[in-house]
Amino acid sequence: MDMSQTISVEGMTCEHCEQTVEEALKEVDGVTSATADRDSESATVEGTAESDDLVTVVEDAGYDAST
């Protein structure tokens, strides 16, 4: 069953940053949608992915992330 998770993402400064984070998250197995918001310094993800996997891909994309 899909669930919604929100992770903290620091370092996004523009729309391109949001797109980079969203694209990285969508590559994770089990993610059905992802939305990043630089103003709230967070990303909301729908799907069945593990939160640790989400944090890892965001960090690999160059941003600080945590659950």
MOPAC internal coordinates of N, CA, C and O (Angstrom, degrees):
PM7 1SCF
backbone

  N    0.0000 0     0.00 0     0.00 0    0    0    0
  C    1.4526 1     0.00 0     0.00 0    1    0    0
  C    1.5295 1   109.45 1     0.00 0    2    1    0
  O    1.2310 1   120.61 1   -46.49 1    3    2    1
  N    1.3170 1   116.43 1   133.51 1    3    2    1
  C    1.4698 1   121.00 1   178.45 1    5    3    2
  C    1.5189 1   110.82 1   -67.26 1    6    5    3
  O    1.2310 1   121.56 1   -36.27 1    7    6    5
  N    1.3240 1   114.62 1   143.73 1    7    6    5
  C    1.4554 1   119.33 1   174.11 1    9    7    6
  C    1.5138 1   108.95 1  -137.79 1   10    9    7
  O    1.2310 1   121.17 1   -17.74 1   11   10    9
  N    1.3263 1   115.38 1   162.26 1   11   10    9
  C    1.4502 1   121.25 1  -179.82 1   13   11   10
  C    1.5240 1   109.22 1  -100.83 1   14   13   11
  O    1.2310 1   121.12 1   -45.58 1   15   14   13
  N    1.3322 1   115.47 1   134.42 1   15   14   13
  C    1.4560 1   121.87 1   176.47 1   17   15   14
  C    1.5209 1   108.09 1  -129.15 1   18   17   15
  O    1.2310 1   121.05 1   -36.10 1   19   18   17
  N    1.3077 1   115.60 1   143.90 1   19   18   17
  C    1.4558 1   120.41 1   174.59 1   21   19   18
  C    1.5195 1   108.05 1  -120.04 1   22   21   19
  O    1.2310 1   120.99 1   -50.47 1   23   22   21
  N    1.3288 1   115.70 1   129.53 1   23   22   21
  C    1.4608 1   120.15 1   176.08 1   25   23   22
  C    1.5265 1   108.89 1  -118.69 1   26   25   23
  O    1.2310 1   120.99 1   -28.40 1   27   26   25
  N    1.3086 1   115.71 1   151.60 1   27   26   25
  C    1.4658 1   120.99 1   176.63 1   29   27   26
  C    1.5191 1   108.78 1   -82.54 1   30   29   27
  O    1.2310 1   120.89 1   -44.11 1   31   30   29
  N    1.3348 1   115.91 1   135.89 1   31   30   29
  C    1.4614 1   121.34 1   178.98 1   33   31   30
  C    1.5237 1   108.10 1  -133.55 1   34   33   31
  O    1.2310 1   120.64 1   -62.33 1   35   34   33
  N    1.3141 1   116.39 1   117.67 1   35   34   33
  C    1.4549 1   121.02 1   178.70 1   37   35   34
  C    1.5254 1   109.68 1  -106.11 1   38   37   35
  O    1.2310 1   121.03 1   -35.70 1   39   38   37
  N    1.3331 1   115.63 1   144.30 1   39   38   37
  C    1.4494 1   120.43 1   175.30 1   41   39   38
  C    1.5200 1   115.09 1   110.03 1   42   41   39
  O    1.2310 1   119.85 1   174.38 1   43   42   41
  N    1.3376 1   117.90 1    -5.62 1   43   42   41
  C    1.4626 1   119.94 1   177.39 1   45   43   42
  C    1.5252 1   108.42 1   -77.61 1   46   45   43
  O    1.2310 1   120.58 1   -54.28 1   47   46   45
  N    1.3291 1   116.50 1   125.72 1   47   46   45
  C    1.4588 1   119.90 1  -177.68 1   49   47   46
  C    1.5287 1   113.78 1  -120.08 1   50   49   47
  O    1.2310 1   120.18 1   171.57 1   51   50   49
  N    1.3337 1   117.27 1    -8.43 1   51   50   49
  C    1.4621 1   119.70 1  -175.65 1   53   51   50
  C    1.5251 1   110.20 1  -154.12 1   54   53   51
  O    1.2310 1   121.29 1    -3.85 1   55   54   53
  N    1.3220 1   115.13 1   176.15 1   55   54   53
  C    1.4625 1   121.14 1   179.44 1   57   55   54
  C    1.5220 1   111.31 1   -61.54 1   58   57   55
  O    1.2310 1   120.48 1   142.46 1   59   58   57
  N    1.3133 1   116.70 1   -37.54 1   59   58   57
  C    1.4613 1   120.58 1   178.86 1   61   59   58
  C    1.5324 1   110.49 1   -61.39 1   62   61   59
  O    1.2310 1   120.26 1   140.44 1   63   62   61
  N    1.3280 1   117.10 1   -39.56 1   63   62   61
  C    1.4688 1   121.14 1   177.12 1   65   63   62
  C    1.5282 1   110.03 1   -60.48 1   66   65   63
  O    1.2310 1   120.74 1   135.15 1   67   66   65
  N    1.3198 1   116.19 1   -44.85 1   67   66   65
  C    1.4654 1   119.83 1   178.70 1   69   67   66
  C    1.5211 1   110.74 1   -59.64 1   70   69   67
  O    1.2310 1   120.42 1   135.89 1   71   70   69
  N    1.3294 1   116.81 1   -44.11 1   71   70   69
  C    1.4630 1   120.87 1   179.69 1   73   71   70
  C    1.5223 1   111.27 1   -63.21 1   74   73   71
  O    1.2310 1   120.23 1   140.16 1   75   74   73
  N    1.3252 1   117.17 1   -39.84 1   75   74   73
  C    1.4596 1   121.50 1   179.31 1   77   75   74
  C    1.5233 1   110.63 1   -61.79 1   78   77   75
  O    1.2310 1   120.60 1   134.69 1   79   78   77
  N    1.3280 1   116.46 1   -45.31 1   79   78   77
  C    1.4589 1   121.11 1   179.37 1   81   79   78
  C    1.5287 1   110.46 1   -64.98 1   82   81   79
  O    1.2310 1   120.16 1   135.43 1   83   82   81
  N    1.3170 1   117.29 1   -44.57 1   83   82   81
  C    1.4694 1   120.93 1   179.70 1   85   83   82
  C    1.5193 1   111.30 1   -60.96 1   86   85   83
  O    1.2310 1   120.43 1   134.32 1   87   86   85
  N    1.3349 1   116.79 1   -45.68 1   87   86   85
  C    1.4608 1   120.30 1  -179.46 1   89   87   86
  C    1.5218 1   111.15 1   -63.36 1   90   89   87
  O    1.2310 1   120.10 1   139.96 1   91   90   89
  N    1.3257 1   117.41 1   -40.04 1   91   90   89
  C    1.4596 1   120.81 1   178.61 1   93   91   90
  C    1.5295 1   110.32 1   -63.12 1   94   93   91
  O    1.2310 1   120.63 1   135.18 1   95   94   93
  N    1.3192 1   116.41 1   -44.82 1   95   94   93
  C    1.4623 1   120.01 1  -178.93 1   97   95   94
  C    1.5202 1   111.94 1   -64.98 1   98   97   95
  O    1.2310 1   120.16 1   142.76 1   99   98   97
  N    1.3241 1   117.30 1   -37.24 1   99   98   97
  C    1.4671 1   120.88 1  -178.45 1  101   99   98
  C    1.5221 1   112.36 1   -67.89 1  102  101   99
  O    1.2310 1   120.08 1   163.62 1  103  102  101
  N    1.3335 1   117.44 1   -16.38 1  103  102  101
  C    1.4635 1   121.51 1   177.78 1  105  103  102
  C    1.5310 1   112.44 1   -79.04 1  106  105  103
  O    1.2310 1   120.21 1   165.70 1  107  106  105
  N    1.3276 1   117.20 1   -14.30 1  107  106  105
  C    1.4694 1   120.98 1  -177.74 1  109  107  106
  C    1.5274 1   109.35 1   -76.19 1  110  109  107
  O    1.2310 1   120.90 1   -46.53 1  111  110  109
  N    1.3347 1   115.89 1   133.47 1  111  110  109
  C    1.4642 1   120.31 1   176.70 1  113  111  110
  C    1.5172 1   109.98 1   -57.19 1  114  113  111
  O    1.2310 1   120.98 1   -48.10 1  115  114  113
  N    1.3341 1   115.73 1   131.90 1  115  114  113
  C    1.4554 1   120.83 1   177.25 1  117  115  114
  C    1.5151 1   114.42 1    97.31 1  118  117  115
  O    1.2310 1   119.92 1   168.67 1  119  118  117
  N    1.3367 1   117.76 1   -11.33 1  119  118  117
  C    1.4695 1   120.30 1   179.59 1  121  119  118
  C    1.5247 1   109.16 1   -83.75 1  122  121  119
  O    1.2310 1   120.67 1   -53.93 1  123  122  121
  N    1.3293 1   116.33 1   126.07 1  123  122  121
  C    1.4656 1   120.20 1   178.08 1  125  123  122
  C    1.5230 1   111.89 1  -101.02 1  126  125  123
  O    1.2310 1   120.29 1   154.18 1  127  126  125
  N    1.3519 1   117.04 1   -25.82 1  127  126  125
  C    1.4654 1   120.52 1   173.95 1  129  127  126
  C    1.5235 1   108.92 1  -159.72 1  130  129  127
  O    1.2310 1   121.40 1   -24.23 1  131  130  129
  N    1.3366 1   114.92 1   155.77 1  131  130  129
  C    1.4661 1   120.76 1   179.02 1  133  131  130
  C    1.5195 1   108.99 1  -148.07 1  134  133  131
  O    1.2310 1   121.11 1   -42.19 1  135  134  133
  N    1.3250 1   115.48 1   137.81 1  135  134  133
  C    1.4608 1   121.87 1   178.08 1  137  135  134
  C    1.5179 1   108.45 1  -134.70 1  138  137  135
  O    1.2310 1   120.59 1   -56.46 1  139  138  137
  N    1.3234 1   116.48 1   123.54 1  139  138  137
  C    1.4653 1   121.75 1   177.83 1  141  139  138
  C    1.5219 1   109.42 1  -104.06 1  142  141  139
  O    1.2310 1   120.62 1   -34.06 1  143  142  141
  N    1.3351 1   116.42 1   145.94 1  143  142  141
  C    1.4556 1   122.25 1  -179.71 1  145  143  142
  C    1.5242 1   109.02 1  -136.72 1  146  145  143
  O    1.2310 1   121.01 1   -71.58 1  147  146  145
  N    1.3368 1   115.68 1   108.42 1  147  146  145
  C    1.4660 1   119.43 1  -177.32 1  149  147  146
  C    1.5239 1   112.33 1   -66.97 1  150  149  147
  O    1.2310 1   120.03 1   150.40 1  151  150  149
  N    1.3314 1   117.55 1   -29.60 1  151  150  149
  C    1.4631 1   120.38 1  -179.46 1  153  151  150
  C    1.5245 1   112.10 1   -66.41 1  154  153  151
  O    1.2310 1   120.53 1   141.42 1  155  154  153
  N    1.3172 1   116.59 1   -38.58 1  155  154  153
  C    1.4657 1   119.83 1   179.51 1  157  155  154
  C    1.5289 1   111.85 1   -94.60 1  158  157  155
  O    1.2310 1   121.01 1   179.00 1  159  158  157
  N    1.3386 1   115.67 1    -1.00 1  159  158  157
  C    1.4691 1   121.95 1  -178.38 1  161  159  158
  C    1.5224 1   110.84 1    51.43 1  162  161  159
  O    1.2310 1   121.24 1  -129.52 1  163  162  161
  N    1.3493 1   115.24 1    50.48 1  163  162  161
  C    1.4556 1   119.35 1  -178.91 1  165  163  162
  C    1.5240 1   110.86 1  -149.92 1  166  165  163
  O    1.2310 1   121.85 1   -12.96 1  167  166  165
  N    1.3219 1   114.07 1   167.04 1  167  166  165
  C    1.4545 1   121.53 1   173.12 1  169  167  166
  C    1.5202 1   107.72 1  -136.01 1  170  169  167
  O    1.2310 1   120.90 1   -43.36 1  171  170  169
  N    1.3113 1   115.89 1   136.64 1  171  170  169
  C    1.4599 1   121.70 1   178.17 1  173  171  170
  C    1.5188 1   107.85 1  -109.38 1  174  173  171
  O    1.2310 1   121.35 1   -49.92 1  175  174  173
  N    1.3260 1   115.01 1   130.08 1  175  174  173
  C    1.4554 1   120.99 1  -174.54 1  177  175  174
  C    1.5207 1   109.37 1  -125.78 1  178  177  175
  O    1.2310 1   121.01 1   -45.22 1  179  178  177
  N    1.3357 1   115.66 1   134.78 1  179  178  177
  C    1.4609 1   121.72 1   174.43 1  181  179  178
  C    1.5206 1   107.61 1  -106.10 1  182  181  179
  O    1.2310 1   121.04 1   -38.99 1  183  182  181
  N    1.3208 1   115.62 1   141.01 1  183  182  181
  C    1.4510 1   119.29 1   176.65 1  185  183  182
  C    1.5114 1   111.75 1   139.13 1  186  185  183
  O    1.2310 1   121.51 1    19.02 1  187  186  185
  N    1.3248 1   114.72 1  -160.98 1  187  186  185
  C    1.4629 1   120.88 1  -174.79 1  189  187  186
  C    1.5206 1   112.47 1  -116.28 1  190  189  187
  O    1.2310 1   119.92 1  -167.85 1  191  190  189
  N    1.3194 1   117.75 1    12.15 1  191  190  189
  C    1.4681 1   121.47 1  -176.86 1  193  191  190
  C    1.5273 1   111.11 1   -68.63 1  194  193  191
  O    1.2310 1   121.21 1   -27.71 1  195  194  193
  N    1.3303 1   115.29 1   152.29 1  195  194  193
  C    1.4649 1   121.72 1   176.10 1  197  195  194
  C    1.5246 1   109.20 1   -75.92 1  198  197  195
  O    1.2310 1   120.44 1   -40.13 1  199  198  197
  N    1.3208 1   116.76 1   139.87 1  199  198  197
  C    1.4603 1   120.65 1  -178.25 1  201  199  198
  C    1.5287 1   111.84 1   -61.67 1  202  201  199
  O    1.2310 1   119.94 1   145.72 1  203  202  201
  N    1.3304 1   117.73 1   -34.28 1  203  202  201
  C    1.4682 1   120.23 1   178.08 1  205  203  202
  C    1.5281 1   111.30 1   -61.61 1  206  205  203
  O    1.2310 1   120.61 1   142.27 1  207  206  205
  N    1.3349 1   116.44 1   -37.73 1  207  206  205
  C    1.4697 1   120.39 1   178.68 1  209  207  206
  C    1.5252 1   110.51 1   -66.79 1  210  209  207
  O    1.2310 1   120.20 1   142.67 1  211  210  209
  N    1.3250 1   117.23 1   -37.33 1  211  210  209
  C    1.4639 1   121.53 1   179.41 1  213  211  210
  C    1.5232 1   110.26 1   -64.93 1  214  213  211
  O    1.2310 1   120.72 1   133.95 1  215  214  213
  N    1.3196 1   116.23 1   -46.05 1  215  214  213
  C    1.4692 1   120.98 1   179.23 1  217  215  214
  C    1.5224 1   109.87 1   -60.46 1  218  217  215
  O    1.2310 1   120.28 1   136.28 1  219  218  217
  N    1.3257 1   117.07 1   -43.72 1  219  218  217
  C    1.4696 1   121.34 1  -177.99 1  221  219  218
  C    1.5232 1   111.85 1   -60.10 1  222  221  219
  O    1.2310 1   119.66 1   133.46 1  223  222  221
  N    1.3355 1   118.26 1   -46.54 1  223  222  221
  C    1.4669 1   119.00 1  -177.01 1  225  223  222
  C    1.5273 1   111.96 1   -69.49 1  226  225  223
  O    1.2310 1   120.26 1   147.00 1  227  226  225
  N    1.3281 1   117.11 1   -33.00 1  227  226  225
  C    1.4639 1   119.52 1   177.51 1  229  227  226
  C    1.5282 1   109.87 1   -68.09 1  230  229  227
  O    1.2310 1   120.36 1   138.60 1  231  230  229
  N    1.3222 1   116.91 1   -41.40 1  231  230  229
  C    1.4570 1   120.43 1   177.41 1  233  231  230
  C    1.5385 1   110.61 1   -65.39 1  234  233  231
  O    1.2310 1   120.48 1   140.43 1  235  234  233
  N    1.3341 1   116.70 1   -39.57 1  235  234  233
  C    1.4716 1   120.18 1   176.67 1  237  235  234
  C    1.5182 1   111.61 1   -62.75 1  238  237  235
  O    1.2310 1   120.32 1   152.73 1  239  238  237
  N    1.3297 1   116.99 1   -27.27 1  239  238  237
  C    1.4692 1   121.64 1   178.46 1  241  239  238
  C    1.5297 1   111.87 1   -80.87 1  242  241  239
  O    1.2310 1   120.48 1   174.08 1  243  242  241
  N    1.3504 1   116.69 1    -5.92 1  243  242  241
  C    1.4532 1   119.62 1   174.61 1  245  243  242
  C    1.5121 1   116.72 1   106.23 1  246  245  243
  O    1.2310 1   120.32 1  -166.36 1  247  246  245
  N    1.3178 1   117.00 1    13.64 1  247  246  245
  C    1.4637 1   120.77 1  -178.33 1  249  247  246
  C    1.5254 1   109.80 1  -119.83 1  250  249  247
  O    1.2310 1   120.48 1   -23.05 1  251  250  249
  N    1.3228 1   116.69 1   156.95 1  251  250  249
  C    1.4586 1   121.09 1   174.73 1  253  251  250
  C    1.5245 1   107.89 1   -85.82 1  254  253  251
  O    1.2310 1   120.81 1   -48.62 1  255  254  253
  N    1.3270 1   116.06 1   131.38 1  255  254  253
  C    1.4579 1   120.12 1  -178.05 1  257  255  254
  C    1.5190 1   110.61 1  -137.62 1  258  257  255
  O    1.2310 1   121.37 1   -28.57 1  259  258  257
  N    1.3397 1   114.99 1   151.43 1  259  258  257
  C    1.4558 1   120.77 1   175.33 1  261  259  258
  C    1.5276 1   109.05 1  -156.77 1  262  261  259
  O    1.2310 1   121.48 1   -17.33 1  263  262  261
  N    1.3318 1   114.77 1   162.67 1  263  262  261
  C    1.4723 1   119.11 1   179.57 1  265  263  262
  C    1.5116 1   109.85 1   -93.94 1  266  265  263
  O    1.2310 1   120.10 1   180.00 1  267  266  265

